Amino acid sequence: MENMDIEIKFLEDRRVEAQYMGNSVLADTSEKEGGLGELPTPGAYFLISIATCTALYVQGFAATAKFPLMISS
């Protein structure tokens, strides 16, 4: 498994920034939890990561099986 060095920065208004491989992800909490509620929550990013992981496996399977997928633009 690759080395996963992730840097976390604590920002104002209960926001955080995660940096990995030159990419940044900002997360927020709801106003009820002390945040601004303007960005995805860590829980939303977790669900997004599961969905994208599943999609990549489906894409790989389809390519191996020569099953055409409709490509979104």
Secondary structure as UniProt FT lines:
FT   STRAND          7..10
FT   TURN            13..14
FT   STRAND          16..20
FT   TURN            21..22
FT   STRAND          23..27
FT   HELIX           31..33
FT   HELIX           42..64
FT   TURN            65..66
//
